[in-house]
Amino acid sequence: MSTETDILVLGGAGVDTIVYVPQLPLPYADSYMVPAIETRAGQTGDFVALGVHALGLRTHHMDMIGDDDAGNLIRALHRDRGIALTEVPLPAGTKRAVNLVGPDGRRLSLYDNSRSQEADRLPPETVGALAAVSRHAHVSITYPCAFALPTLREAGVTISTDLHNWDGAEAYHEAFAYEADLVFLSTAALVAPEKTMRQIAERGRARAVVATAGAEGAYQLCDGELTHIPAVTPPAPVVDSNGAGDAFVAGYLFGRLSGESPQRCGLYGAIAGAHACTVPATGTDLISRAELLTLAAAEGSRADE
């Protein structure tokens, strides 16, 4: 099968309003004086698409987007970065969120869940046509992407997903967790991370499960063996954790599609995630392939010392 796309990203297009606050949690007060509040395009699917594109992978993004100013920001972002975008009308308007960011870079996201309606769908014929010319599909857990999973499976494309802060029990996430070949998630809401990772592998199709753990690095389950992915020291001061998980996914997928070992993929993910923590949430600067490979070589040299 000939391909024209390395990674097809489904879902996760949206717009965030960034508010830097003096602390998190934020104590009640009538008002706070804060730095400039900015609104920019970029949610999880956008950032994965931007990340893999910056690493040199041919990328195509598809999602439902509103005919509104927020949607125009998303269209402009993809156009300016040269990323192909297939959009389906979203009647309720473009997905939105407000992100509160503390001085230490931690983020609290207030996600507007009113934008999706039960009848929303990504057209199966379009999904199938795009998947047929793609090497891999990364599926965001935003509605209505779960309905596209059977179409992707029929097309024979490998699938990855990011469950974010799944607690291991919420039913909504299960379709994604058990239909993907590669599953990412955060340990933030997990009582027993290894148990949940093994549950995903045993009940679903995943050949690899990767759980990110912030400053502790990440954990990877491949062929029944659990290994640790060490954290990488950020190349500059940490200013914002927004997008770090998406950057990790992009770095890992770059390694996977380059034929690297799971350990090397994990290193690429850790490097990309650490870099993202040095970029303000109001920006969309991604690590390049040259930067990633240079830092990976340096990390390898330190490991050999």
C-alpha positions, 0 to 999 in steps of 0.5 A, spaced: 500 500 500 502 506 498 502 512 503 502 519 502 501 521 510 505 518 515 500 520 521 493 521 521 490 525 527 483 524 528 480 529 533 482 534 539 482 540 535 480 546 539 482 553 542 484 555 549 484 561 553 490 561 557 490 565 564 496 565 568 494 565 576 499 566 582 497 559 585 494 553 584 489 551 587 486 558 587 483 561 593 477 564 592 477 572 591 472 577 588 478 578 583 485 577 581 490 581 577 493 577 572 498 577 566 495 578 559 490 573 558 491 570 551 486 565 546 490 561 541 488 555 537 491 548 540 488 542 544 491 535 544 490 533 537 492 540 534 499 539 538 500 532 536 499 534 529 504 540 530 509 535 534 509 530 529 509 535 523 515 539 526 519 532 527 518 531 519 513 526 519 507 527 513 501 529 517 494 530 516 489 532 521 481 531 521 476 533 526 469 537 527 470 545 527 465 550 528 464 556 523 466 561 528 472 565 530 475 560 534 475 555 528 478 560 524 484 560 529 485 553 528 484 553 520 490 559 520 494 555 525 494 549 520 495 553 514 501 557 517 504 550 519 503 547 512 499 541 516 493 538 512 486 539 515 480 536 513 474 539 517 467 537 518 462 542 520 461 542 528 454 545 529 455 547 536 461 551 535 469 550 536 471 546 542 474 551 547 477 550 554 480 555 559 487 553 562 489 556 569 497 556 569 500 556 576 507 559 577 510 552 577 508 550 570 502 546 573 495 547 569 488 546 571 484 545 564 476 548 564 473 544 558 467 546 555 463 540 554 457 543 551 460 543 544 459 536 542 452 533 540 450 526 540 449 526 533 456 528 531 460 524 527 466 524 522 464 521 516 466 514 515 467 514 508 472 520 509 476 517 515 476 510 511 479 514 505 484 518 509 486 512 513 487 508 506 493 512 505 496 513 512 501 509 515 498 510 522 492 513 526 492 517 532 486 518 535 484 523 540 479 521 546 474 527 544 467 526 541 465 523 536 472 519 535 470 513 538 465 511 532 471 512 527 475 506 530 472 500 526 473 504 520 480 505 522 481 498 523 477 496 517 483 500 513 488 496 516 492 502 519 495 501 526 492 506 531 494 509 538 491 513 543 492 518 549 487 516 555 490 522 559 488 522 566 483 516 565 482 513 572 482 506 569 474 505 570 470 511 566 467 507 561 467 512 556 475 511 555 474 503 554 473 503 547 479 507 545 483 503 551 481 497 548 481 498 540 488 501 540 495 498 538 499 503 542 496 506 548 498 512 552 495 515 559 497 519 565 498 516 572 495 522 575 488 519 576 491 512 577 491 508 584 495 502 581 498 504 574 501 497 573 495 494 574 491 499 569 496 498 564 496 490 564 488 491 564 489 495 558 494 490 554 490 484 557 483 486 555 485 490 548 489 490 542 495 494 545 502 491 544 505 497 548 502 501 553 506 507 556 504 511 562 507 518 563 508 520 570 511 527 570 518 528 573 518 521 575 519 520 567 514 514 564 513 507 565 512 502 559 509 495 558 511 491 552 510 484 551 508 483 558 515 487 561 514 493 565 520 498 564 522 505 566 523 511 562 527 516 566 525 523 566 530 528 562 532 534 564 529 540 561 533 544 557 531 551 560 527 553 566 520 550 566 514 555 565 508 551 563 506 543 563 501 545 558 502 540 551 508 536 555 504 530 554 502 531 547 509 532 545 511 526 549 506 522 544 509 526 538 516 524 540 514 517 541 510 516 535 516 519 531 521 513 534 516 508 532 515 510 525 522 510 524 523 503 526 526 505 533 526 500 539 521 501 545 526 504 549 529 509 544 521 511 543 521 512 550 527 517 550 524 521 544 518 522 548 521 524 554 526 529 550 520 532 547 516 532 553 521 536 557 522 541 551 515 542 551 515 544 559 520 550 557 515 553 552 509 558 555 502 555 553 501 561 549 506 559 544 506 553 539 513 552 539 515 545 538 522 541 538 525 539 531 527 533 528 535 536 529 534 538 536 531 531 538 536 527 535 542 531 538 539 531 545 538 524 544 545 523 542 547 527 548 543 523 553 545 516 550 553 519 551 551 520 558 548 514 559 554 510 557 559 514 562 
